[in-house]
Amino acid sequence: MPLVVITGVPSSGKTTRANELKQFFEKNKKQVFVVSENEQITKANFEKNQFYSDSSKEKHIRGLLKSEVLKLMTPNNVVILDALNYIKGFRYELYCGSKANKNTQCTLHVEINRDEAWTFNENRTPESEKYSRDTFDALVMRYEEPERKNRWDSPLFVVFPQQDLNTEGIRSALFDEAPPPPNMSTQNPSLNSTNFLYDLDQVTKKIVDGLIRNKNMGQKGVINVDGFPGLSVDISNATVQQLMILRRQYLTYCKMHPPETRQIPQLFVQYLSTSLQ
Ligand SMILES: Nc1ncnc2c1ncn2[C@@H]1O[C@H](COP(=O)(O)OP(=O)(O)OP(=O)(O)O)[C@@H](O)[C@H]1O
């Protein structure tokens, strides 16, 4: 199923473009589903500004959006994900999901000057649709721009408010191009995990906690990693503080270079072993 991932800063015109695309594809006799973040927020009874200041609520909604998108996939319809999609890792997860299902995908970046987006926001009605200044600024800060060189953001279409949407280019990318062949990295079932960052946090914490526990019990040398058969680390040179620092460094690194979820334990242990030599 062709998937269009819309992304853009708050109030940049994402829903406006989603509707434009929907009309275009419906005219082309396609069945279209728009999966909307704002609708999910409303359904869950969250207030927009509070929602974006609570990462666990955001994580919950991201999980729902992703499963909704994956559920709606069929070979001939079009699914449009109308959401901020500001996290690079989340866009990567969506890419892996659609690729694993042998679907084409493109990204539509609804680009805008930040002051103009704020003006759009101020003119919005009803009030409940408006972002507060703090929320708007925080989301602009957090926004991870899509980049053409990232395979998960590509093909990338960019549209500013005054420009016409390249509907024909998007249609062609979705229906004339073959989907990328699934490979080892995208066939991985664990990519159905609703939140990569959550898994990353939990797995690395479990590993480091296990090592610290063993260290505190007086273990020395190469020890097996609790809960991860086959993995071991030489803790001779490791201090508790160092292990915690290395974990934080690894989390930062992974946000820029997300590995497959199932590879996290092995890659993290490898990172620890190399760093502790
Ligand atoms: N090209 C445009 N020219 C003028 N006004 C626009 C344009 N695009 C959107 N708007 C207006 O800006 C406001 C926000 O638009 P829209 O809801 O499409 O943004 P959004 O990015 O989906 O917002 P959100 O971040 O809340 O999801 C609306 O009032 C809309 O009418």
The ligand as an SDF file (V2000), in Angstrom:
LIG
                    3D

 31 33  0  0  0  0  0  0  0  0999 V2000
   -1.2930   27.5890    2.3270 N   0  0  0  0  0  0  0  0  0  0  0  0
   -1.9980   28.1890    3.2930 C   0  0  0  0  0  0  0  0  0  0  0  0
   -2.2980   29.4950    3.1930 N   0  0  0  0  0  0  0  0  0  0  0  0
   -3.0120   30.1140    4.1700 C   0  0  0  0  0  0  0  0  0  0  0  0
   -3.4730   29.5190    5.2910 N   0  0  0  0  0  0  0  0  0  0  0  0
   -3.1990   28.2250    5.4310 C   0  0  0  0  0  0  0  0  0  0  0  0
   -2.4500   27.4780    4.4560 C   0  0  0  0  0  0  0  0  0  0  0  0
   -2.3210   26.2200    4.8740 N   0  0  0  0  0  0  0  0  0  0  0  0
   -2.9630   26.1680    6.0710 C   0  0  0  0  0  0  0  0  0  0  0  0
   -3.4820   27.3530    6.4090 N   0  0  0  0  0  0  0  0  0  0  0  0
   -4.2320   27.6670    7.6270 C   0  0  0  0  0  0  0  0  0  0  0  0
   -3.3590   27.4330    8.7330 O   0  0  0  0  0  0  0  0  0  0  0  0
   -4.0530   26.8190    9.8160 C   0  0  0  0  0  0  0  0  0  0  0  0
   -3.3780   25.5110   10.1380 C   0  0  0  0  0  0  0  0  0  0  0  0
   -3.5320   24.6380    9.0080 O   0  0  0  0  0  0  0  0  0  0  0  0
   -3.5480   23.0840    9.1620 P   0  0  0  0  0  0  0  0  0  0  0  0
   -4.5780   22.6350   10.1420 O   0  0  0  0  0  0  0  0  0  0  0  0
   -3.5950   22.5120    7.8060 O   0  0  0  0  0  0  0  0  0  0  0  0
   -2.0920   22.9010    9.7930 O   0  0  0  0  0  0  0  0  0  0  0  0
   -1.4570   21.6110   10.4670 P   0  0  0  0  0  0  0  0  0  0  0  0
   -0.0260   21.6450   10.1480 O   0  0  0  0  0  0  0  0  0  0  0  0
   -2.2350   20.4040   10.0690 O   0  0  0  0  0  0  0  0  0  0  0  0
   -1.6900   21.8910   12.0140 O   0  0  0  0  0  0  0  0  0  0  0  0
   -1.3320   20.9190   13.2360 P   0  0  0  0  0  0  0  0  0  0  0  0
    0.1140   21.1390   13.5360 O   0  0  0  0  0  0  0  0  0  0  0  0
   -2.2380   21.3560   14.3480 O   0  0  0  0  0  0  0  0  0  0  0  0
   -1.6200   19.5220   12.8030 O   0  0  0  0  0  0  0  0  0  0  0  0
   -5.5030   26.6510    9.3480 C   0  0  0  0  0  0  0  0  0  0  0  0
   -6.2560   27.7150    9.8700 O   0  0  0  0  0  0  0  0  0  0  0  0
   -5.4000   26.7200    7.8410 C   0  0  0  0  0  0  0  0  0  0  0  0
   -6.5930   27.2220    7.2750 O   0  0  0  0  0  0  0  0  0  0  0  0
  1  2  1  0
  2  3  1  0
  2  7  2  0
  3  4  2  0
  4  5  1  0
  5  6  2  0
  6  7  1  0
  6 10  1  0
  7  8  1  0
  8  9  2  0
  9 10  1  0
 10 11  1  0
 11 12  1  0
 11 30  1  0
 12 13  1  0
 13 14  1  0
 13 28  1  0
 14 15  1  0
 15 16  1  0
 16 17  2  0
 16 18  1  0
 16 19  1  0
 19 20  1  0
 20 21  2  0
 20 22  1  0
 20 23  1  0
 23 24  1  0
 24 25  2  0
 24 26  1  0
 24 27  1  0
 28 29  1  0
 28 30  1  0
 30 31  1  0
M  END
$$$$
